[in-house]
């Protein structure tokens, strides 16, 4: 896992422990030598400061932000805020028109 994520083993274990401390149930599968979340597991919502987020392409993060629905607001950069606003406007327009398919 550390190699795949290009981090040290120490960082990997620190991150796994951070996940556990938020309530994420991680199980180590001895046979497959990997960590797993139970199928009914969940990941808690994350809150980052602007200094903690670095993304090389705005499209990479827009879907992640949209996953938080109306709880997310992009403050900057202005380009990302515009992308999210366009998605939100398209969604609002779609819902204002009523169902598209047979109901």
Buried (B, 14 or more C-beta within 10 A) or exposed (E): EEEEEEEEEEEBEEBBEEBEEEEBEEEEEEEEEEEEEEEEEEEEEEEEEEEEEEEEEBEEBBEEBBEEEEEEEBEEEEEBBEBBEEBBEEEEEEEEEEEEEEE
